[in-house]
Amino acid sequence: MPNKPTAAIILAAGKSTRMVTNLPKVLHEVCGRPMLSYVLDACRAADIQRLIVVVGYQREQVVEAFSKEAGLTFVAQTDQKGTGHAAMMCREALADFEGNVVVIAGDMPLVRAETLQLLIGTHRKQNSAVTLATAVLEDATGYGRIVRDEYGNLQGIVEESDCTPEQKQIKEINPSYYCFDKALFFDALNQIEPNNVKGEYYITDALHILVQRGHRAIAITAVKAEEAMGVNSRAQLAEVGRIMQNRIQAQLMQNGVTIVDPANTWIDIRAQIGQDTVIYPFSYIHGRVKIGSRCVIGPFAYLRDGTAMEDDVVVAVFTELKNSKLGTGTRVRHLSYIGDAHIGERVNVGAGTIFANFDGRQIHEAVVGSDTYIGNGSILVAPLEVPQGLQINHGSVVRESNLGEVTKQ
């Protein structure tokens, strides 16, 4: 069955002591999204039909965070006894499944769908019991080494602590990208003995059992160095975030967005930005932000979740927008805050304008009609609706009750 279906077991149960956190590791964000989200997206893009997420530490938080996503099955690993033990917990969830099983860690957000597709495609083509995707690193410290025979055939994986001096020179490592025949995998898991210092069950032991039984085992060098990076510390989280930010910005620039200084710009992966928009340095775009074409953002602009602007909008120096809509041709150039507002087309928002949207108990909305001129230093107190075409005097405090006094046609 060369095209038999594929399921994935995603390991997300562990607690990272080096992270020094009460939050489940896989919920720590990378460029605006939990790192587990990226692994799930890669699996879906690789046409993996069933997704099993193994949860353990603070599992309620993980389940709650992904409760609105369809097609996920959560399996609890109440005692963390190793990666093999985590896979054993999925036996019942996959009882009715016949096919291949990808096993991957949930703390590897840099995984690419293309790599998983190559792993699965090779596994099917070779009709192997287990296929492993490996990486080649200049510095392989900390990783298990891939051991091959003189013909290049996979013989096994040796953890660094067990390596001989010669084996430590091997640069091909195991980044934990596996694809197993499901039936053979669970049969091998049954045979694992926790004969190690920690008393844990390891997935690598299942691979060794399959090799010892003479089953076909393939290792392909398919994982880029950055894709091999897991997150076990705050420093690694920052490094992964930097690489992901580079990916995000590279894709935007490829699509026609100008980012003047990528190193001093931060853009959420959920943001959408149109062609010929220019992003100036020290701009921070966070959340589900939508920016049209031919816009100018920054320098020193802060765009927050829920903000959307049409084409030819300028949001410039020291301006913050939150959950607001701006129409075509609107200008917000200097030192302003706009929150929970709907602003029409060709509106000029003067320097130092503040939308006062929170009364201490409730957030209110302001609506500003098209072709409105808002003078410098104005405060618009929501709830408020400004008809189109009005001019608000400089330094005004605008309320519904005094709108006629501070404006002119």
C-alpha positions as CSV (number, residue, x, y, z in Angstrom):
1,M,0.0,0.0,0.0
2,P,2.4,2.7,-1.2
3,N,-0.1,5.5,-0.5
4,K,-1.5,4.3,2.8
5,P,-2.5,7.2,5.1
6,T,-0.3,8.9,7.7
7,A,-1.0,9.9,11.3
8,A,1.2,12.0,13.6
9,I,2.1,11.6,17.2
10,I,3.3,15.0,18.5
11,L,5.1,14.9,21.8
12,A,4.0,17.8,23.9
13,A,4.0,16.4,27.5
14,G,7.3,17.4,29.0
15,K,8.2,20.2,31.4
16,S,11.4,22.1,30.6
17,T,13.2,22.9,33.8
18,R,15.7,25.0,31.9
19,M,12.9,27.3,30.7
20,V,12.1,28.1,34.4
21,T,8.4,28.5,33.7
22,N,5.0,27.5,34.9
23,L,3.7,27.6,31.4
24,P,3.7,24.4,29.3
25,K,6.8,24.7,27.0
26,V,4.8,24.2,23.8
27,L,2.6,27.2,24.7
28,H,5.5,29.7,24.7
29,E,5.1,31.9,21.7
30,V,7.3,32.3,18.7
31,C,6.5,35.4,16.6
32,G,2.9,35.6,18.0
33,R,1.9,31.9,18.0
34,P,2.5,29.0,20.4
35,M,5.3,26.9,19.1
36,L,3.1,23.8,19.0
37,S,1.0,25.7,16.3
38,Y,3.8,25.6,13.8
39,V,4.3,21.8,14.2
40,L,0.6,21.2,13.7
41,D,0.5,23.5,10.6
42,A,3.5,21.6,9.1
43,C,1.8,18.3,9.7
44,R,-1.4,19.5,8.1
45,A,0.4,20.9,5.1
46,A,2.2,17.6,4.7
47,D,-1.2,15.9,4.3
48,I,-1.1,14.0,7.6
49,Q,-4.6,13.0,8.2
50,R,-4.7,12.3,12.0
51,L,-3.0,14.4,14.7
52,I,-2.5,12.9,18.1
53,V,-1.0,15.4,20.7
54,V,0.5,13.8,23.8
55,V,0.1,16.2,26.7
56,G,1.3,15.9,30.3
57,Y,2.6,18.9,32.3
58,Q,-0.2,21.5,32.7
59,R,-2.1,19.5,30.1
60,E,-5.4,21.4,30.8
61,Q,-3.7,24.6,29.5
62,V,-2.6,23.0,26.3
63,V,-6.0,21.4,25.6
64,E,-7.7,24.8,26.3
65,A,-5.4,26.7,24.0
66,F,-6.1,24.4,21.1
67,S,-9.8,23.5,21.9
68,K,-11.1,25.4,18.9
69,E,-8.9,23.5,16.4
70,A,-10.6,20.7,14.6
71,G,-9.1,17.3,14.0
72,L,-6.9,17.1,17.2
73,T,-6.9,14.1,19.6
74,F,-5.3,14.7,23.0
75,V,-3.7,11.8,24.9
76,A,-2.6,12.2,28.4
77,Q,0.8,11.0,29.6
78,T,0.4,11.3,33.4
79,D,3.9,10.0,34.2
80,Q,6.7,11.3,31.9
81,K,8.7,8.1,31.3
82,G,10.3,9.0,28.0
83,T,9.4,9.4,24.4
84,G,8.7,5.7,23.9
85,H,6.3,5.7,26.8
86,A,4.5,8.8,25.3
87,A,4.0,6.9,22.1
88,M,2.7,3.9,23.9
89,M,-0.1,6.1,25.3
90,C,-1.4,6.6,21.8
91,R,-2.2,2.9,21.2
92,E,-5.9,3.3,21.9
93,A,-6.3,6.5,19.9
94,L,-4.8,4.8,16.9
95,A,-6.4,1.4,17.4
96,D,-8.6,1.8,14.2
97,F,-5.8,3.3,12.1
98,E,-3.8,1.4,9.6
99,G,-0.9,3.2,8.0
100,N,2.2,5.1,8.8
101,V,2.9,7.1,11.9
102,V,5.1,10.2,12.0
103,V,6.6,11.0,15.5
104,I,7.9,14.5,16.1
105,A,8.4,16.8,19.0
106,G,6.0,19.7,19.7
107,D,8.8,22.1,20.7
108,M,10.4,22.2,17.2
109,P,8.5,25.2,15.6
110,L,11.0,25.5,12.7
111,V,9.9,22.2,11.1
112,R,8.9,22.6,7.5
113,A,6.1,20.7,5.7
114,E,8.5,20.0,2.8
115,T,10.7,18.0,5.2
116,L,7.8,16.0,6.5
117,Q,6.6,15.3,2.9
118,L,10.1,14.1,1.9
119,L,10.2,11.9,5.0
120,I,6.8,10.3,4.3
121,G,7.4,10.0,0.6
122,T,10.7,8.2,1.1
123,H,9.1,5.9,3.7
124,R,6.4,4.9,1.2
125,K,8.7,4.6,-1.7
126,Q,11.2,2.4,0.2
127,N,8.4,0.5,1.9
128,S,10.5,0.6,5.1
129,A,9.5,-0.2,8.6
130,V,11.1,3.0,9.9
131,T,12.4,6.0,8.1
132,L,14.5,8.7,9.9
133,A,15.2,12.2,8.7
134,T,18.6,13.3,9.8
135,A,20.6,16.5,9.9
136,V,24.3,17.3,9.5
137,L,25.7,19.8,12.0
138,E,29.2,21.3,12.3
139,D,28.7,21.1,16.0
140,A,26.8,18.0,16.9
141,T,27.2,18.4,20.7
142,G,24.2,17.1,22.6
143,Y,22.7,15.1,19.8
144,G,22.5,11.4,19.2
145,R,24.8,10.3,16.3
146,I,23.7,8.3,13.3
147,V,25.7,5.2,12.8
148,R,25.9,3.6,9.3
149,D,27.8,0.6,7.9
150,E,30.4,0.8,5.2
151,Y,27.6,0.8,2.6
152,G,25.7,3.7,4.2
153,N,23.0,1.6,5.7
154,L,21.5,2.7,9.0
155,Q,22.8,0.7,11.9
156,G,21.4,2.7,14.8
157,I,21.6,5.8,16.9
158,V,24.1,6.3,19.7
159,E,23.4,8.9,22.3
160,E,26.3,11.3,22.9
161,S,26.9,10.0,26.4
162,D,27.5,6.5,25.0
163,C,29.6,7.5,22.0
164,T,33.2,6.4,21.5
165,P,35.7,9.1,20.6
166,E,35.4,8.1,17.0
167,Q,31.6,8.2,17.1
168,K,31.7,11.7,18.6
169,Q,33.3,12.9,15.4
170,I,30.1,11.9,13.4
171,K,28.3,15.1,12.2
172,E,25.1,13.4,11.1
173,I,22.6,13.6,14.0
174,N,19.2,12.5,15.0
175,P,16.8,15.5,15.3
176,S,13.8,13.2,16.1
177,Y,11.9,13.1,12.8
178,Y,10.5,9.6,12.5
179,C,8.1,7.7,10.3
180,F,7.1,4.2,11.3
181,D,4.9,1.5,10.0
182,K,2.2,1.7,12.7
183,A,1.8,-2.0,13.3
184,L,5.5,-2.7,13.5
185,F,6.0,0.4,15.6
186,F,3.6,-0.6,18.4
187,D,4.9,-4.1,18.3
188,A,8.4,-2.9,18.9
189,L,7.3,-0.5,21.6
190,N,6.0,-3.6,23.5
191,Q,9.5,-5.0,23.5
192,I,11.3,-2.0,25.0
193,E,12.9,-2.3,28.4
194,P,13.8,0.8,30.3
195,N,17.4,-0.3,30.8
196,N,18.9,3.1,31.3
197,V,19.8,5.4,34.2
198,K,16.5,7.3,34.1
199,G,14.4,4.1,33.8
200,E,12.7,5.6,30.7
201,Y,11.4,4.2,27.4
202,Y,12.9,5.7,24.3
203,I,11.6,5.8,20.7
204,T,15.2,5.1,19.5
205,D,14.9,1.7,21.2
206,A,12.0,0.9,19.0
207,L,14.1,1.7,16.0
208,H,16.9,-0.5,17.2
209,I,14.5,-3.4,17.8
210,L,13.2,-3.1,14.2
211,V,16.8,-3.0,12.8
212,Q,17.8,-6.1,14.9
213,R,14.8,-8.0,13.6
214,G,16.0,-7.3,10.0
215,H,13.3,-4.9,9.0
216,R,14.1,-2.2,6.5
217,A,15.3,1.0,8.2
218,I,16.2,4.1,6.1
219,A,17.9,7.4,7.2
220,I,17.8,10.3,4.8
221,T,19.7,13.5,5.3
222,A,16.8,15.9,4.8
223,V,16.6,18.2,7.9
224,K,18.2,21.7,7.6
225,A,20.3,22.7,10.6
226,E,17.7,25.3,11.8
227,E,14.9,22.7,11.6
228,A,16.8,20.5,14.1
229,M,16.6,23.2,16.7
230,G,14.3,22.4,19.7
231,V,13.5,24.8,22.5
232,N,14.8,23.9,25.9
233,S,15.8,27.3,27.2
234,R,14.8,31.0,27.0
235,A,18.0,31.6,24.9
236,Q,16.9,28.9,22.4
237,L,13.4,30.4,22.3
238,A,14.9,33.7,21.4
239,E,17.1,32.2,18.7
240,V,14.2,30.3,17.2
241,G,12.1,33.5,17.2
242,R,14.9,35.3,15.3
243,I,15.0,32.6,12.6
244,M,11.2,32.6,12.4
245,Q,11.2,36.4,12.1
246,N,13.6,36.1,9.2
247,R,11.3,33.7,7.5
248,I,8.3,35.9,7.9
249,Q,10.0,39.0,6.6
250,A,11.7,37.1,3.7
251,Q,8.2,35.9,2.6
252,L,6.7,39.5,2.9
253,M,9.6,41.0,0.9
254,Q,9.2,38.3,-1.7
255,N,5.6,39.3,-2.0
256,G,6.4,42.9,-2.6
257,V,6.6,44.5,0.8
258,T,9.6,46.9,1.5
259,I,11.1,46.4,5.0
260,V,13.7,49.1,5.3
261,D,15.6,47.6,8.3
262,P,14.6,44.0,8.9
263,A,16.8,43.7,12.0
264,N,14.9,46.5,13.8
265,T,11.4,45.4,12.7
266,W,9.2,42.8,14.3
267,I,6.1,41.4,12.5
268,D,3.7,38.8,13.8
269,I,3.3,35.7,11.6
270,R,-0.5,36.3,11.5
271,A,-0.1,39.8,10.0
272,Q,-1.2,40.4,6.3
273,I,0.6,43.2,4.4
274,G,-0.1,44.3,0.9
275,Q,2.2,45.0,-2.1
276,D,4.3,48.1,-2.2
277,T,3.7,48.9,1.5
278,V,6.9,50.3,3.2
279,I,7.7,49.3,6.8
280,Y,10.2,51.7,8.4
281,P,12.6,50.8,11.3
282,F,11.5,50.2,14.9
283,S,7.9,49.2,13.9
284,Y,6.2,46.4,15.9
285,I,3.2,44.6,14.3
286,H,1.6,42.2,16.7
287,G,-1.5,40.0,16.2
288,R,-4.0,39.7,13.4
289,V,-3.2,43.0,11.7
290,K,-4.2,43.6,8.1
291,I,-2.4,46.3,6.1
292,G,-3.4,47.2,2.5
293,S,-1.2,48.1,-0.4
294,R,0.9,51.3,-0.8
295,C,0.8,52.0,3.0
296,V,3.6,53.6,5.0
297,I,4.2,52.2,8.5
298,G,6.6,53.8,11.0
299,P,9.2,54.5,12.0
300,F,8.4,53.7,15.7
301,A,4.8,52.5,14.9
302,Y,3.0,50.0,17.1
303,L,0.1,48.1,15.5
304,R,-1.9,45.8,17.7
305,D,-4.3,42.9,17.2
306,G,-7.5,43.6,15.3
307,T,-6.1,46.6,13.4
308,A,-7.0,46.8,9.7
309,M,-6.2,49.5,7.1
310,E,-7.1,49.9,3.5
311,D,-4.8,51.0,0.8
312,D,-2.6,54.2,0.9
313,V,-2.7,54.7,4.7
314,V,0.1,56.3,6.6
315,V,0.7,55.4,10.2
316,A,4.0,57.0,11.2
317,V,6.2,58.2,14.1
318,F,5.3,57.0,17.6
319,T,1.7,56.0,16.7
320,E,-0.2,53.1,18.3
321,L,-3.2,51.5,16.8
322,K,-5.4,48.9,18.5
323,N,-8.4,47.0,17.1
324,S,-9.2,49.9,14.7
325,K,-10.1,50.2,11.1
326,L,-8.7,52.9,8.8
327,G,-10.0,53.8,5.4
328,T,-8.1,54.5,2.2
329,G,-6.0,57.6,2.2
330,T,-6.1,58.2,5.9
331,R,-3.1,59.8,7.6
332,V,-1.9,59.3,11.2
333,R,1.6,60.8,11.2
334,H,2.7,61.8,14.7
335,L,2.4,60.8,18.4
336,S,-1.2,59.4,18.4
337,Y,-3.2,56.6,20.0
338,I,-6.2,55.2,18.2
339,G,-8.1,52.4,20.0
340,D,-11.4,50.7,19.0
341,A,-12.2,53.1,16.3
342,H,-13.6,53.0,12.8
343,I,-12.1,55.8,10.7
344,G,-13.3,56.6,7.2
345,E,-11.4,57.5,4.1
346,R,-9.0,60.5,3.6
347,V,-9.1,61.4,7.3
348,N,-6.3,63.5,8.7
349,V,-5.4,62.7,12.4
350,G,-3.4,65.5,13.8
351,A,-0.3,65.1,15.9
352,G,-0.9,64.1,19.5
353,T,-4.5,62.9,19.0
354,I,-5.8,60.5,21.5
355,F,-8.9,58.3,21.3
356,A,-10.1,57.9,24.9
357,N,-11.8,54.5,24.6
358,F,-11.8,53.2,28.2
359,D,-13.8,54.8,31.0
360,G,-12.4,52.5,33.7
361,R,-15.0,49.9,33.4
362,Q,-15.9,49.5,29.7
363,I,-14.3,49.9,26.3
364,H,-16.2,52.1,23.9
365,E,-16.0,52.6,20.2
366,A,-15.6,55.8,18.2
367,V,-16.6,56.3,14.5
368,V,-15.1,59.0,12.4
369,G,-16.6,59.8,9.0
370,S,-14.6,60.2,5.8
371,D,-12.9,63.5,4.9
372,T,-12.7,64.6,8.5
373,Y,-9.8,66.8,9.8
374,I,-8.8,66.2,13.4
375,G,-6.7,69.1,14.8
376,N,-3.5,68.6,16.7
377,G,-3.7,67.6,20.4
378,S,-7.3,66.5,20.3
379,I,-8.9,64.0,22.6
380,L,-11.9,62.0,21.2
381,V,-13.9,60.5,24.1
382,A,-15.8,57.4,23.1
383,P,-18.6,56.5,22.6
384,L,-18.5,59.0,19.8
385,E,-19.7,59.4,16.2
386,V,-18.2,62.2,14.1
387,P,-20.0,62.8,10.8
388,Q,-18.0,63.0,7.7
389,G,-16.5,66.2,6.4
390,L,-16.1,68.0,9.8
391,Q,-13.0,69.9,11.0
392,I,-12.2,69.4,14.7
393,N,-10.4,72.4,16.2
394,H,-6.9,72.0,17.6
395,G,-6.7,71.0,21.3
396,S,-10.4,69.9,21.5
397,V,-11.9,67.4,23.9
398,V,-14.6,66.0,21.8
399,R,-17.7,64.3,23.2
400,E,-21.1,63.5,21.7
401,S,-22.5,66.3,23.9
402,N,-20.2,69.1,22.6
403,L,-19.6,68.0,19.0
404,G,-21.1,71.1,17.5
405,E,-19.0,73.4,19.6
406,V,-15.6,72.0,18.7
407,T,-16.1,71.4,15.0
408,K,-16.9,73.3,11.8
409,Q,-17.9,72.2,8.3
